[in-house]
Every structure is written in structure tokens, then in C-alpha cells.
Amino acid sequence: MKIGGLSSLYLHQFIRGLAFSLVGIFIPIYLLTLGYSFTLVLTYFLVFHFITFVFTPIALLLSKKIGYRILIITSACFVILFLVFLNFLEYFNIPIWFIAVIAGIENALYFIPLHAFFTRLTDDQMRGRQFSRYTIIGQIAGLLGPLIGAIIATLFGFNYLFYITIFFILISVIPLFYLE
């Protein structure tokens, strides 16, 4: 696969998808093991989705002003902040609604420029095939991640899982520098 253009976006999607799938399914379990109630965990997800909804138009405006790549890299910073807060939740009294706000902002900042990049990089005549590849890459990463994440969390704990996820998020930014 040639580096640059759509292949860079595919690589980014695979690495980031793998990173998120390492921890994504385990976040509610982690919160529950820390003693948060089921209701509070549901509230976390409601806040997350509400903030994503609120920040999506803001992300659209920002992507036009500062560019897609900068916004995706900014979203990676929010992911790292989100994971650091989750990691320290065990030791410090951080409101989980605040962590949900960070995650919601990240989600909005990521997906608007990602979809715009994808649309810009794909060929009108090949978009269906290219979208299929893009989706399959995300699904493969999504299948591998939970298994690997479960092994890491079981053997080493959630803290190591968060650190490894941060590492993959940082690595996922590299292909973005090859996008036109």
C-alpha cells in the first residue's frame, strides 16, 4: 500500500480503531469496578452523546477555519486527556461527567474532519469500494482490540491498558502527516 492519500487515512483508521477497541468496551466495566453505580455510568454515556451533539456544529466551523488535519490531531489530544483522567479516576475525585464532556468534545472534533477528509480523498466512481475498505479496516481493528484489551486488562490491569491505548493514539497521528 502506497503511503499518502487514502492509504494514510486507512492506516490511521486501523491504528486508531485498534486503540479505541482496546478500551471502549471496558469503560463501563472499569467505572463499575471503581464503585460507580449503573445509573451514573448511564449518565456518563448520556452526557457523552449530548456533548457530541452540541459540539458537532462547532467542529464543523472549526474544521473550515483551522483545517481537518489540525482538528483530528486536536481530537487525539482530547483522547489522551480522556484516558489520563480515566486512569487517575481511581486515585482522584474527578467527576465522571467531566470525563464524558472531554470524550464528547473529542468525538465531535474527530468525526467531522475525518468524514470530510474521506470524501475529499475518494474518487467519485470508486467511493463505494473505497468506503467498503475503510469500513472493513475499522471492523478488523474492532474485532482484534477487545480480545487484546481483555488480555492486557486481565494480566496487567486497566492502567497499562490506558497507557498502551495512549501509545496507539499517538502512533495513529503519524499517517495524518502524509495526507494531502
C-alpha positions as YAML, in Angstrom:
chain: A
units: angstrom
residues:
- id: 1
  name: MET
  ca: [0.00, 0.00, 0.00]
- id: 2
  name: LYS
  ca: [1.43, 3.33, -1.09]
- id: 3
  name: ILE
  ca: [1.81, 5.85, 1.75]
- id: 4
  name: GLY
  ca: [-0.17, 9.04, 1.21]
- id: 5
  name: GLY
  ca: [-3.71, 9.94, 0.36]
- id: 6
  name: LEU
  ca: [-6.38, 7.41, 1.11]
- id: 7
  name: SER
  ca: [-3.95, 4.71, 2.24]
- id: 8
  name: SER
  ca: [-2.75, 7.03, 5.01]
- id: 9
  name: LEU
  ca: [-6.33, 7.51, 6.10]
- id: 10
  name: TYR
  ca: [-6.85, 3.72, 6.07]
- id: 11
  name: LEU
  ca: [-3.74, 3.23, 8.21]
- id: 12
  name: HIS
  ca: [-4.83, 5.97, 10.60]
- id: 13
  name: GLN
  ca: [-8.28, 4.41, 10.89]
- id: 14
  name: PHE
  ca: [-6.84, 0.96, 11.62]
- id: 15
  name: ILE
  ca: [-4.46, 2.16, 14.34]
- id: 16
  name: ARG
  ca: [-7.00, 4.47, 15.96]
- id: 17
  name: GLY
  ca: [-9.75, 1.85, 15.68]
- id: 18
  name: LEU
  ca: [-7.50, -0.70, 17.34]
- id: 19
  name: ALA
  ca: [-6.64, 1.77, 20.10]
- id: 20
  name: PHE
  ca: [-10.27, 2.57, 20.84]
- id: 21
  name: SER
  ca: [-11.40, -1.02, 20.68]
- id: 22
  name: LEU
  ca: [-8.76, -1.92, 23.27]
- id: 23
  name: VAL
  ca: [-10.59, 0.12, 25.91]
- id: 24
  name: GLY
  ca: [-14.00, 1.09, 24.54]
- id: 25
  name: ILE
  ca: [-15.99, -1.93, 25.66]
- id: 26
  name: PHE
  ca: [-14.27, -1.94, 29.06]
- id: 27
  name: ILE
  ca: [-15.01, 1.66, 30.09]
- id: 28
  name: PRO
  ca: [-18.39, 0.81, 31.70]
- id: 29
  name: ILE
  ca: [-16.82, -2.22, 33.39]
- id: 30
  name: TYR
  ca: [-13.96, -0.07, 34.66]
- id: 31
  name: LEU
  ca: [-16.36, 2.54, 36.04]
- id: 32
  name: LEU
  ca: [-18.45, -0.14, 37.72]
- id: 33
  name: THR
  ca: [-15.36, -1.76, 39.28]
- id: 34
  name: LEU
  ca: [-14.44, 1.62, 40.74]
- id: 35
  name: GLY
  ca: [-17.78, 1.61, 42.55]
- id: 36
  name: TYR
  ca: [-19.83, 3.91, 40.31]
- id: 37
  name: SER
  ca: [-23.49, 3.00, 40.13]
- id: 38
  name: PHE
  ca: [-25.11, 1.70, 36.99]
- id: 39
  name: THR
  ca: [-27.19, 4.89, 36.84]
- id: 40
  name: LEU
  ca: [-24.06, 7.05, 36.99]
- id: 41
  name: VAL
  ca: [-22.45, 5.01, 34.22]
- id: 42
  name: LEU
  ca: [-25.56, 5.53, 32.07]
- id: 43
  name: THR
  ca: [-25.41, 9.24, 32.89]
- id: 44
  name: TYR
  ca: [-21.81, 9.26, 31.68]
- id: 45
  name: PHE
  ca: [-22.95, 7.97, 28.28]
- id: 46
  name: LEU
  ca: [-25.88, 10.39, 28.10]
- id: 47
  name: VAL
  ca: [-23.55, 13.33, 28.78]
- id: 48
  name: PHE
  ca: [-21.07, 11.98, 26.23]
- id: 49
  name: HIS
  ca: [-23.69, 11.81, 23.47]
- id: 50
  name: PHE
  ca: [-25.24, 15.16, 24.38]
- id: 51
  name: ILE
  ca: [-21.84, 16.90, 24.26]
- id: 52
  name: THR
  ca: [-21.05, 15.21, 20.93]
- id: 53
  name: PHE
  ca: [-24.36, 16.56, 19.59]
- id: 54
  name: VAL
  ca: [-23.64, 20.07, 20.88]
- id: 55
  name: PHE
  ca: [-20.03, 20.20, 19.65]
- id: 56
  name: THR
  ca: [-20.61, 18.72, 16.18]
- id: 57
  name: PRO
  ca: [-21.62, 22.08, 14.61]
- id: 58
  name: ILE
  ca: [-18.71, 23.73, 16.40]
- id: 59
  name: ALA
  ca: [-16.37, 21.11, 14.96]
- id: 60
  name: LEU
  ca: [-17.77, 21.81, 11.51]
- id: 61
  name: LEU
  ca: [-16.99, 25.52, 11.87]
- id: 62
  name: LEU
  ca: [-13.54, 24.82, 13.30]
- id: 63
  name: SER
  ca: [-12.68, 22.38, 10.52]
- id: 64
  name: LYS
  ca: [-13.36, 25.10, 7.96]
- id: 65
  name: LYS
  ca: [-11.27, 27.64, 9.88]
- id: 66
  name: ILE
  ca: [-8.24, 25.64, 11.02]
- id: 67
  name: GLY
  ca: [-8.30, 22.58, 8.78]
- id: 68
  name: TYR
  ca: [-9.13, 18.90, 9.02]
- id: 69
  name: ARG
  ca: [-5.70, 17.59, 9.99]
- id: 70
  name: ILE
  ca: [-5.28, 20.07, 12.87]
- id: 71
  name: LEU
  ca: [-8.72, 19.19, 14.21]
- id: 72
  name: ILE
  ca: [-8.05, 15.44, 14.09]
- id: 73
  name: ILE
  ca: [-4.73, 15.95, 15.87]
- id: 74
  name: THR
  ca: [-6.52, 18.13, 18.44]
- id: 75
  name: SER
  ca: [-9.03, 15.34, 18.95]
- id: 76
  name: ALA
  ca: [-6.12, 12.97, 19.65]
- id: 77
  name: CYS
  ca: [-5.04, 15.35, 22.43]
- id: 78
  name: PHE
  ca: [-8.55, 15.15, 23.86]
- id: 79
  name: VAL
  ca: [-8.43, 11.33, 23.68]
- id: 80
  name: ILE
  ca: [-5.18, 11.31, 25.62]
- id: 81
  name: LEU
  ca: [-6.63, 13.71, 28.18]
- id: 82
  name: PHE
  ca: [-9.72, 11.50, 28.43]
- id: 83
  name: LEU
  ca: [-7.61, 8.38, 29.02]
- id: 84
  name: VAL
  ca: [-5.37, 10.12, 31.57]
- id: 85
  name: PHE
  ca: [-8.45, 11.25, 33.51]
- id: 86
  name: LEU
  ca: [-9.89, 7.74, 33.37]
- id: 87
  name: ASN
  ca: [-6.59, 6.36, 34.59]
- id: 88
  name: PHE
  ca: [-6.45, 8.80, 37.53]
- id: 89
  name: LEU
  ca: [-10.12, 8.36, 38.39]
- id: 90
  name: GLU
  ca: [-9.05, 5.60, 40.74]
- id: 91
  name: TYR
  ca: [-6.82, 8.00, 42.71]
- id: 92
  name: PHE
  ca: [-8.51, 11.39, 42.40]
- id: 93
  name: ASN
  ca: [-12.08, 12.55, 42.70]
- id: 94
  name: ILE
  ca: [-12.66, 13.55, 39.07]
- id: 95
  name: PRO
  ca: [-16.34, 13.91, 38.18]
- id: 96
  name: ILE
  ca: [-17.17, 11.35, 35.52]
- id: 97
  name: TRP
  ca: [-19.49, 13.85, 33.85]
- id: 98
  name: PHE
  ca: [-16.35, 15.96, 33.21]
- id: 99
  name: ILE
  ca: [-14.63, 12.95, 31.64]
- id: 100
  name: ALA
  ca: [-17.74, 12.42, 29.49]
- id: 101
  name: VAL
  ca: [-17.54, 16.06, 28.35]
- id: 102
  name: ILE
  ca: [-13.90, 15.56, 27.28]
- id: 103
  name: ALA
  ca: [-14.87, 12.39, 25.40]
- id: 104
  name: GLY
  ca: [-17.84, 14.06, 23.72]
- id: 105
  name: ILE
  ca: [-15.77, 17.01, 22.54]
- id: 106
  name: GLU
  ca: [-13.16, 14.59, 21.19]
- id: 107
  name: ASN
  ca: [-15.80, 12.61, 19.35]
- id: 108
  name: ALA
  ca: [-17.18, 15.70, 17.62]
- id: 109
  name: LEU
  ca: [-13.72, 17.06, 16.81]
- id: 110
  name: TYR
  ca: [-12.72, 13.75, 15.25]
- id: 111
  name: PHE
  ca: [-15.58, 12.58, 13.07]
- id: 112
  name: ILE
  ca: [-16.44, 15.80, 11.20]
- id: 113
  name: PRO
  ca: [-12.94, 16.27, 9.72]
- id: 114
  name: LEU
  ca: [-12.48, 12.53, 9.26]
- id: 115
  name: HIS
  ca: [-15.55, 12.25, 7.05]
- id: 116
  name: ALA
  ca: [-14.59, 15.41, 5.19]
- id: 117
  name: PHE
  ca: [-11.09, 14.01, 4.56]
- id: 118
  name: PHE
  ca: [-12.55, 10.73, 3.36]
- id: 119
  name: THR
  ca: [-14.91, 12.48, 0.95]
- id: 120
  name: ARG
  ca: [-12.11, 14.66, -0.37]
- id: 121
  name: LEU
  ca: [-9.69, 11.76, -0.85]
- id: 122
  name: THR
  ca: [-12.05, 9.29, -2.50]
- id: 123
  name: ASP
  ca: [-12.82, 9.02, -6.18]
- id: 124
  name: ASP
  ca: [-16.49, 9.62, -7.04]
- id: 125
  name: GLN
  ca: [-16.56, 6.49, -9.23]
- id: 126
  name: MET
  ca: [-14.82, 4.31, -6.63]
- id: 127
  name: ARG
  ca: [-16.32, 5.71, -3.41]
- id: 128
  name: GLY
  ca: [-18.42, 2.61, -2.67]
- id: 129
  name: ARG
  ca: [-15.44, 0.27, -2.93]
- id: 130
  name: GLN
  ca: [-13.21, 2.70, -1.00]
- id: 131
  name: PHE
  ca: [-15.82, 3.10, 1.72]
- id: 132
  name: SER
  ca: [-16.11, -0.69, 1.98]
- id: 133
  name: ARG
  ca: [-12.36, -0.98, 2.51]
- id: 134
  name: TYR
  ca: [-12.46, 1.80, 5.07]
- id: 135
  name: THR
  ca: [-15.30, 0.09, 6.94]
- id: 136
  name: ILE
  ca: [-13.65, -3.34, 6.82]
- id: 137
  name: ILE
  ca: [-10.40, -1.91, 8.20]
- id: 138
  name: GLY
  ca: [-12.30, -0.40, 11.12]
- id: 139
  name: GLN
  ca: [-14.16, -3.65, 11.75]
- id: 140
  name: ILE
  ca: [-10.98, -5.74, 11.73]
- id: 141
  name: ALA
  ca: [-9.43, -3.38, 14.27]
- id: 142
  name: GLY
  ca: [-12.67, -3.52, 16.27]
- id: 143
  name: LEU
  ca: [-12.53, -7.31, 16.36]
- id: 144
  name: LEU
  ca: [-8.92, -7.56, 17.45]
- id: 145
  name: GLY
  ca: [-8.96, -4.80, 20.07]
- id: 146
  name: PRO
  ca: [-11.35, -6.18, 22.69]
- id: 147
  name: LEU
  ca: [-9.54, -9.53, 22.78]
- id: 148
  name: ILE
  ca: [-6.14, -7.87, 23.15]
- id: 149
  name: GLY
  ca: [-7.59, -5.34, 25.61]
- id: 150
  name: ALA
  ca: [-9.11, -8.10, 27.75]
- id: 151
  name: ILE
  ca: [-5.79, -9.92, 27.92]
- id: 152
  name: ILE
  ca: [-3.90, -6.74, 28.86]
- id: 153
  name: ALA
  ca: [-6.51, -5.67, 31.45]
- id: 154
  name: THR
  ca: [-6.59, -9.15, 33.00]
- id: 155
  name: LEU
  ca: [-2.82, -9.63, 33.15]
- id: 156
  name: PHE
  ca: [-1.66, -6.09, 33.90]
- id: 157
  name: GLY
  ca: [-4.71, -4.02, 34.88]
- id: 158
  name: PHE
  ca: [-6.59, -1.10, 33.38]
- id: 159
  name: ASN
  ca: [-3.74, 1.36, 33.96]
- id: 160
  name: TYR
  ca: [-1.48, -0.44, 31.49]
- id: 161
  name: LEU
  ca: [-4.36, -0.74, 29.08]
- id: 162
  name: PHE
  ca: [-4.81, 3.04, 29.17]
- id: 163
  name: TYR
  ca: [-1.08, 3.62, 28.60]
- id: 164
  name: ILE
  ca: [-1.00, 1.24, 25.64]
- id: 165
  name: THR
  ca: [-4.07, 2.92, 24.17]
- id: 166
  name: ILE
  ca: [-2.41, 6.33, 24.51]
- id: 167
  name: PHE
  ca: [0.63, 4.94, 22.69]
- id: 168
  name: PHE
  ca: [-1.54, 3.74, 19.79]
- id: 169
  name: ILE
  ca: [-3.42, 7.06, 19.66]
- id: 170
  name: LEU
  ca: [-0.09, 8.87, 19.34]
- id: 171
  name: ILE
  ca: [1.06, 6.47, 16.62]
- id: 172
  name: SER
  ca: [-2.26, 6.90, 14.76]
- id: 173
  name: VAL
  ca: [-1.48, 10.58, 14.20]
- id: 174
  name: ILE
  ca: [1.64, 9.85, 12.11]
- id: 175
  name: PRO
  ca: [-0.22, 8.81, 8.91]
- id: 176
  name: LEU
  ca: [-2.13, 12.11, 9.02]
- id: 177
  name: PHE
  ca: [1.05, 13.94, 8.06]
- id: 178
  name: TYR
  ca: [1.03, 12.08, 4.73]
- id: 179
  name: LEU
  ca: [-2.44, 13.27, 3.77]
- id: 180
  name: GLU
  ca: [-2.67, 15.85, 1.03]
...
